[in-house]
Amino acid sequence: MSRGRVEILYNNTWGTICDDSFTNQSAEVLCHMLGFSRSGASFGAAYSVYGEASGMIWLDDLVCTGSETSITQCQSNGWGVHNCAHSENVAISCPSVSVRLVGGTMSRGRVEILYNNTWGTICDDSFTNKSAGVLCHMLGFSRSGAWFGAASVYREASGKIWLDDLVCTGSERSITQCQFNGWGVHDCGHSEDVAINCSSASVRLVGGTMSRGRVEILYNNTWGTICDDSFTNKSSGVLCHMLGFSRSGASFGGASVYREASGTIWLDDLVCTGSETSITQCQSNGWGVHNCAHSEDVAINCSSAVSVRLVGGTMNNGRVEILHNNTWGTICDDAFTDQSAVVLCHMLGFNRSGAWFRASSVYGEASGTIWLDDLVCTGSETSITQCQSNGWGVHNCRHSEDVAISCSSDTKTSEDDERTEISSLYRLLFIVSSGFVAILLLVILFIVMYYKKNLQRKCSFATSTCTSDSLRNDNNTVYENVASNEQHRRADEEMYTELMF
């Protein structure tokens, strides 16, 4: 990142610079444009070390004083005017500066910078939150929310003090673009060392739903995973808190069910107490330091409790608003269907049947946060956090696209549930008793047939005469028993009907 063959983009085409008339002053300007310090910049031939380029040669006889902010302020023959070959391409080396935080966590601590292969501190003279923002940016965090303080809480340092009177506007990519007295020029003691606090990293869940999935964190503008070494439910609670869910009930497991990730593994041996507001306040091996494979990526499951309300209408129809991260917001109607309305109505305590959605314009336009977009539910979920969406706060909508729903006015009460349970019980009893009666009837009919056949056989071979009256009397007795059982079965049916209705 700090050395190589120089190429510049002009007229949408990358091209090189010829080394004719090129000096370290021109190298200083180019290093400044790249976000490095001017001091210590040098140049050399690009062909022997970095290979020969092809294509355009944009500049020749480039002459800079070293104070310019861009090479366009320097002198040259003009764009594309040269008498060079690519064997004369120029390369530069810029002084690289690394930053680390010591004595605290990943996101806060005493600032130390690596210059000339030596770690040293920064004095707090003239230091502001804008300079803290630049340092946080260099560490991979957001500039916003960065602030500074005394480093005394992190144990006093020893060794070099590299910078004093550091003044940044806040937009720089590196502190080497800020103003300061020069490397090692100061009138400070280590009691004046500066410490900073950077805002938290971003977190998302991948492959599952809004409340469960493989954990990925954004650091240095790159998404990466967390290894499950030393990971506990306490760390899950911190991550769920960052995602806007409750710490309570958070759990973790292997991410294999969510498809294996690729790319960076950011954290390993992450240990949290559970009370932190961000994983950057927890202990770990450091960003990118691990001995893991993606088969060890961690996944979490957060409590999916989300509050829902209807605004601008009645109890069972209106604009949908959901409470997430202590803030009420709306849902965009992109990809929204009646199945999603069914889930929302269920969350509100209404029956799933009869739910449908509509535009929210009749209920007045909302303001504030739009929480969800492209919400897709099957209709069987118990909470919208089990549905698919773009993620909390990720949308391309306006409030004119807010969704409204209408639920069936029949609410599902505990009395309904009890009645349903009783009905189910009697239905089961009816089925069992009916089956028993049917089996009994079959047994009786079999006995009747057997008895009748046996009686006829006796009449055929007996010496005495069998009269038709005796057969009729025996048959009547059996049929009377069958009729009696049929009456009992009908009585069971009438009792079930009365209980049901």
Salt bridges, closest charged atoms under 4 A:
GLU7 OE2 - ARG5 NH2 3.16
GLU112 OE1 - ARG100 NH2 2.70
GLU112 OE2 - ARG110 NH2 3.03
ASP193 OD2 - HIS190 ND1 2.80
GLU216 OE1 - ARG204 NH2 2.70
GLU216 OE2 - ARG214 NH2 3.03
ASP297 OD2 - HIS294 ND1 2.77
GLU321 OE1 - ARG309 NH2 2.73
GLU321 OE2 - ARG319 NH2 3.08
ASP402 OD2 - HIS399 ND1 2.78
GLU415 OE2 - ARG419 NH2 3.38
ASP469 OD1 - ARG472 NH1 2.65
GLU486 OE2 - ARG489 NH2 2.63
GLU486 OE2 - ARG490 NE 3.43
GLU493 OE2 - ARG489 NH1 2.61
